[in-house]
Amino acid sequence: MTAETGFEPGKIYAYSYSDPLFESAPDSSVWGQSIDRFYQDLGERQQLAQLLQDCRTAPIGYLLVRRLEELGDSVAAVSDRLAELESLGISLIATEESLSNADPAATPLTRSDLLRSLQSIQADQQQRRLRRGHAQNRVKALPPPGKAPYGYRRGKDRYILDRATAPVVKEFFDHFLLYGSLRSSVRHLQKKYSKKISASTGKRWLASAVYRGDLVYHTGEVVRDTHAPILSRDEAAQVDRLLRRNRNLPPRTASSPRSLSGLVVCANCQSPMKISRVTARHSDQEYLYLRPTACANQPPEQPKCKAIAYAQVLDRTIQQICVDLPRAVSGAPMPDVDSIKQGLTAQVAAKQAILEQLPSLVESSVLDAETAALRAYKLRTEMADLQAKLAQLPPVNLKAIAQTVSIPQFWLDLSESERRFYFREFIRQIQIVRSDQTWQIRLRFIF
């Protein structure tokens, strides 16, 4: 609304009602123009009673509300209050309603408008009651409505592990943590348990808060430790790292058994290099090569980039990472992870201390039970956000880790799957730099 709406001179009051369980209170700017007095209720309608009392003492010209349903908890209550406003000669403007053919921002509503919109108001209030019921369940950390996720069944007030299906989900996570491949883990479930799921379902499982013992609601808020987890916190942090790392890799390379897959690029032609298998005739011996997928940037007169033996590239990569990694870690501008971790931990501890004080505040009547429950819910969601930030922090002793993995024997003692995990943890790209008949390795680290 603006000043050009054609209001006659007179005082303009505004009233809003908000349920603190699922909505925040608006400020005075929501009305779009200056008002003489703003009445605002949160949970109770004490200010509405005060508004009506003030209007009886000194009648006003207009009253602004966002929606008619804010005037009461039932159609009868809304109708009674509209009738009282009409008897006082006060014109009501519902700024977010479209109840008649006229412009609702410029045409005052009468009781007949309310009667014509009875069905709409009933539907709105029914929806509000449902939202309030769902919000009360969130405050009590109860599971959202609907079927329990696969691996759980619904208990009285929380999810309970399903003994028949929880091991299937656990096996899926264990396979992904071992091999880092979503599609391979999906195929593993189908082969071992005859459980067929899509790759998109598997991806949702990996990112789901439910399997970590948390509840996440449609508002995006997370409450931690509400039920028994299938995935531990350490495993969940590793899953998140694997998902972030795999997003940067070319398609189909995340499931490759070879440690260099998806990392090697020819610096001359900027072409990714794929692993090719070659077998000798009348022999079971297999040879692996890294071959550019396309040399489109090469001039026609120059020969295409040749394939290189996989074992040679792997050997030189191990040598190069042992030389370059400590130097890169010591020279990289690393954040003070230790201080950040201490700060976040202190914030979590402070909120936990407040949470533990709430029962005594209720006993001493400083807070009522509903307000304390709402405050506890807010604290738990804020703590969940802080703990999620803690889980995303890199290891504090990165320099010590770099020294450990800079020993050639460390890499040689690993299996291909283990070596693949560590390569992708540190290396973004391995470039093959060619010069005449020779070539060198150049590493690009993630940090």
C-alpha positions, -999 to 999 in steps of 0.1 A, spaced: 0 0 0 11 35 -7 -1 70 2 -19 71 -32 -46 46 -21 -71 74 -15 -75 71 23 -96 98 39 -79 117 67 -79 98 100 -58 76 121 -45 44 106 -37 15 129 -22 -19 118 -24 -53 135 -6 -85 128 -6 -119 144 22 -144 142 27 -179 156 63 -181 169 63 -218 163 65 -215 125 67 -179 115 85 -147 123 69 -114 132 68 -87 104 81 -52 109 62 -20 103 76 -17 67 53 -45 56 24 -20 53 41 1 27 32 34 43 34 52 76 9 42 103 -1 58 135 1 27 157 12 -9 152 -2 -37 173 16 -71 171 8 -104 188 30 -135 191 11 -166 201 -15 -148 221 -39 -121 211 -35 -97 240 -26 -68 216 -58 -74 196 -78 -70 228 -59 -38 235 -65 -26 200 -103 -30 203 -102 -13 237 -83 17 222 -107 19 193 -137 21 217 -120 50 235 -109 69 204 -123 56 171 -100 55 141 -104 56 103 -87 25 91 -73 -8 104 -48 -27 83 -43 -64 86 -24 -88 63 -51 -116 63 -85 -118 79 -76 -151 96 -53 -132 119 -83 -118 138 -92 -151 154 -87 -188 158 -121 -197 142 -145 -183 116 -169 -173 144 -142 -153 162 -131 -136 130 -168 -127 123 -174 -114 158 -144 -91 156 -152 -79 122 -187 -71 134 -173 -52 163 -150 -32 140 -179 -24 118 -201 -12 147 -173 12 157 -172 26 121 -137 13 114 -129 3 78 -108 -28 75 -82 -33 48 -67 -68 43 -35 -62 23 -28 -98 13 -64 -109 6 -83 -109 -27 -119 -114 -15 -138 -93 -40 -135 -80 -75 -123 -46 -63 -88 -38 -53 -84 -51 -17 -58 -24 -10 -83 4 -17 -117 -11 -8 -127 -15 28 -141 -50 36 -175 -54 52 -191 -83 70 -208 -95 38 -173 -99 23 -164 -122 52 -195 -143 47 -187 -147 10 -152 -158 18 -162 -182 46 -148 -213 28 -115 -196 21 -110 -185 57 -119 -220 69 -93 -235 46 -67 -210 57 -73 -217 94 -72 -254 88 -39 -251 71 -26 -229 100 -37 -256 125 -18 -282 105 13 -260 104 11 -254 141 7 -292 148 38 -299 126 57 -271 143 48 -285 178 62 -319 166 94 -302 155 98 -285 188 94 -320 205 119 -334 180 93 -359 167 98 -374 132 80 -356 104 48 -372 90 50 -399 64 67 -433 60 99 -439 79 131 -440 57 144 -474 45 163 -489 74 140 -476 101 105 -480 114 84 -455 133 84 -458 171 63 -440 196 83 -408 195 113 -415 172 127 -437 144 138 -472 155 163 -493 136 147 -520 114 167 -552 120 158 -565 86 167 -535 65 192 -514 85 221 -539 77 214 -533 40 218 -495 44 250 -501 65 265 -523 38 258 -496 12 277 -470 33 306 -494 40 310 -502 3 309 -465 -6 335 -456 21 358 -484 8 356 -478 -29 342 -442 -32 318 -452 -60 281 -445 -59 271 -468 -88 294 -496 -76 277 -494 -42 243 -496 -58 253 -526 -79 268 -542 -48 234 -540 -30 216 -555 -59 241 -584 -61 244 -592 -24 208 -584 -11 188 -583 -43 179 -547 -32 175 -526 -63 178 -488 -59 185 -461 -84 217 -440 -83 197 -409 -73 182 -428 -44 217 -439 -33 229 -403 -35 200 -392 -13 210 -419 12 246 -406 13 234 -371 20 205 -379 43 206 -366 79 184 -394 91 210 -421 87 234 -399 108 209 -399 137 194 -365 130 161 -351 118 158 -326 91 124 -308 85 110 -291 54 122 -258 69 157 -270 65 163 -270 102 183 -299 116 180 -314 151 208 -337 160 209 -370 179 172 -378 179 175 -415 172 201 -443 167 223 -436 137 234 -461 110 264 -439 100 288 -426 127 299 -390 127 334 -398 115 320 -419 87 296 -392 78 324 -366 75 343 -390 53 312 -395 31 308 -358 27 345 -354 17 341 -382 -9 310 -366 -24 327 -332 -26 358 -347 -42 338 -368 -67 320 -338 -80 352 -325 -95 360 -357 -113 349 -366 -149 319 -389 -152 326 -427 -147 360 -421 -132 349 -422 -95 342 -459 -98 374 -468 -116 397 -492 -97 428 -474 -109 443 -447 -86 452 -423 -114 418 -425 -132 402 -391 -138 433 -371 -126 457 -372 -155 457 -345 -182 481 -339 -211 494 -304 -207 503 -301 -244 468 -308 -259 448 -302 -227 431 -336 -232 421 -358 -204 439 -392 -204 421 -424 -201 434 -458 -191 437 -483 -219 443 -521 -215 464 -540 -240 471 -577 -241 497 -595 -261 486 -621 -286 486 -656 -272 493 -643 -237 473 -634 -206 497 -606 -198 479 -572 -196 496 -538 -201 481 -505 -190 486 -472 -208 474 -436 -203 462 -423 -237 448 -388 -245 411 -390 -254 414 -362 -280 443 -341 -294 420 -316 -311 442 -287 -302 473 -301 -319 483 -286 -353 479 -310 -382 516 -311 -390 524 -323 -354 520 -359 -344 494 -367 -318 504 -371 -282 515 -407 -276 503 -430 -249 525 -435 -218 528 -466 -197 506 -464 -166 532 -478 -143 557 -451 -153 532 -423 -147 523 -438 -113 559 -442 -103 568 -406 -112 536 -393 -96 546 -409 -63 581 -394 -66 568 -360 -74 541 -359 -46 568 -368 -20 588 -337 -32 560 -312 -38 535 -319 -11 554 -307 20 565 -276 0 530 -269 -11 515 -273 24 542 -251 41 537 -224 15 499 -224 12 480 -198 31 463 -221 56 435 -208 79 441 -211 116 419 -242 118 428 -247 155 414 -213 165 383 -217 143 377 -251 159 381 -238 194 357 -209 187 330 -231 172 334 -256 201 331 -227 226 298 -216 209 284 -251 211 293 -254 248 277 -220 256 245 -230 239 246 -264 257 249 -246 290 218 -225 282 199 -256 272 207 -273 305 194 -242 324 159 -243 308 143 -269 331 152 -248 362 138 -217 346 105 -235 340 104 -247 376 110 -212 389 82 -199 366 106 -176 347 96 -193 315 65 -212 307 68 -248 293 59 -238 257 84 -210 255 111 -232 270 104 -259 245 106 -234 216 139 -220 230 153 -255 234 144 -263 198 161 -231 185 192 -239 206 194 -275 192 191 -263 156 218 -236 161 241 -262 177 235 -285 147 246 -258 124 278 -252 144 286 -289 146 281 -292 108 307 -264 104 331 -283 127 327 -315 106 337 -296 75 369 -282 88 402 -297 74 425 -317 98 444 -294 122 477 -313 117 478 -311 79 515 -304 79 522 -335 100 500 -355 76 519 -341 46 552 -353 62 538 -388 67 525 -392 31 557 -378 16 575 -411 22 576 -432 -11 571 -464 8 538 -451 22 524 -451 -13 539 -483 -24 524 -502 5 489 -491 -3 464 -510 -25 451 -493 -56 418 -484 -40 436 -469 -9 461 -451 -31 432 -437 -51 416 -423 -19 448 -405 -9 456 -392 -43 421 -376 -46 424 -362 -11 454 -341 -21 456 -339 -59 433 -319 -81 451 -327 -114 482 -345 -127 496 -329 -158 519 -346 -183 543 -320 -196 560 -332 -228 593 -320 -242 606 -337 -274 609 -374 -264 608 -368 -226 580 -359 -203 576 -347 -167 549 -347 -140 533 -314 -128 509 -316 -98 480 -293 -90 470 -297 -54 435 -292 -41 446 -265 -16 
